[in-house]
């Protein structure tokens, strides 16, 4: 039996016994590639190493194929951003392997699985692992594992290992000197195709009575996402940037009057301040979840500088980052009571004029400063989401 015949047989069994995963794989191209040590996917193609396939039994092959299809269905090749590729691979593996196990697929000994990550997005898992390197998986020799090793960026991203965009070279020309179109689909086209395939796989598995409830809920979240915290954060920050004017480009609305007035520069967010309430009532898990949402939001916006403040009854520590420093590990310091005044005083003493200040807290405090001249967003955890504040907006973390 050739490697391709073995691969196709495993796909047929996967479709019969695990219709959700099998249906996802049907929508992907399959290619044999001797340079691939195991299997890999970029959201368009699943590539496999023929030597690897020849050595594996069918049960391992079935899980491996479902694993690669899961990365595609969960849009992992499109979502890395500027995150470290190796750690993103690990986080994405943890995110999907729980669903594979729950569906009855057999995980091999090298598969990354931990029940505490069940149901978490890869972004959240990534941030937890990034902040606590000691919890990153190690092999028997104490060396860091690298996940399945086969999660690649979508070819449309043209990203290198650092997540930076490569400069495109000259486009290929045909024999007549005309520029030819790329044969690779765009990221948007691929995402639309994946969403369609995901909906079809979900419907097929439901009709067969073989779709776990937790997986159904996760797929629903991908197909019909609710507005999450990062969406609220992004909208808030975009509104804050709308009053940013620049003299670099004159306002076109006033040129016909002979007036040289500044235009609105809504694409730049100069400085932001994030304050973490590190009092004893805020757990490290809450801080980690918010940090993950925060990093995801910042990646979408052109931030020049970010100030991070850790405060309980006083400012315990401050950190300043630029766009190129993110994502980063955030190590909270504190554990005492709560006072909201010190961070605002620190901003004033440093001469910082932020576009906005975002404060993560449970709002269990009544010591507020005078209202500052910049916008404030309170991200409230737990019962704090129902409390009133003297200024600013409140949104729930949960």
Number of C-alpha atoms within 10 A of each C-alpha: 7 10 18 16 10 18 21 14 15 23 23 17 15 23 20 14 15 22 24 29 29 24 25 24 26 15 17 17 12 17 15 16 16 13 11 16 16 18 24 25 26 21 28 20 18 22 23 26 18 22 15 15 22 16 10 14 11 17 15 16 22 25 23 25 23 27 27 26 27 25 25 29 25 22 20 25 25 21 15 21 18 19 23 15 20 16 21 27 25 25 28 28 26 26 29 27 26 22 20 20 13 15 16 12 21 16 18 12 7 10 17 21 22 11 10 10 18 17 16 17 16 24 21 22 24 24 26 22 19 23 17 13 11 10 10 18 16 12 10 7 6 8 10 15 18 20 20 20 18 21 25 18 22 25 16 15 16 13 17 12 12 11 16 13 12 10 8 7 6 7 11 12 11 10 7 6 8 10 12 10 10 10 6 12 14 14 16 11 10 19 19 12 14 22 19 16 20 25 17 15 24 23 17 17 21 15 11 14 10 15 21 15 10 13 19 14 12 17 19 15 11 15 14 10 10 10 8 11 18 19 14 14 20 17 13 17 23 17 15 18 19 15 13 17 17 14 12 10 13 16 17 13 11 13 11 9 8 7 12 15 17 16 18 17 16 15 13 17 22 16 19 22 24 21 23 25 31 27 23 13 16 18 12 13 10 15 20 22 17 22 23 20 19 18 18 25 18 19 16 11 15 12 19 14 17 21 18 19 25 23 27 24 20 19 23 16 13 16 12 13 16 13 14 13 10 15 22 14 15 16 12 19 18 19 17 15 16 24 21 23 17 20 28 19 14 15 16 12 9 8 8 13 15 19 23 23 24 23 21 23 28 23 25 17 12 12 13 14 15 11 12 14 10 12 18 20 19 23 24 21 22 14 12 19 18 14 11 11 12 10 15 15 14 20 17 18 21 14
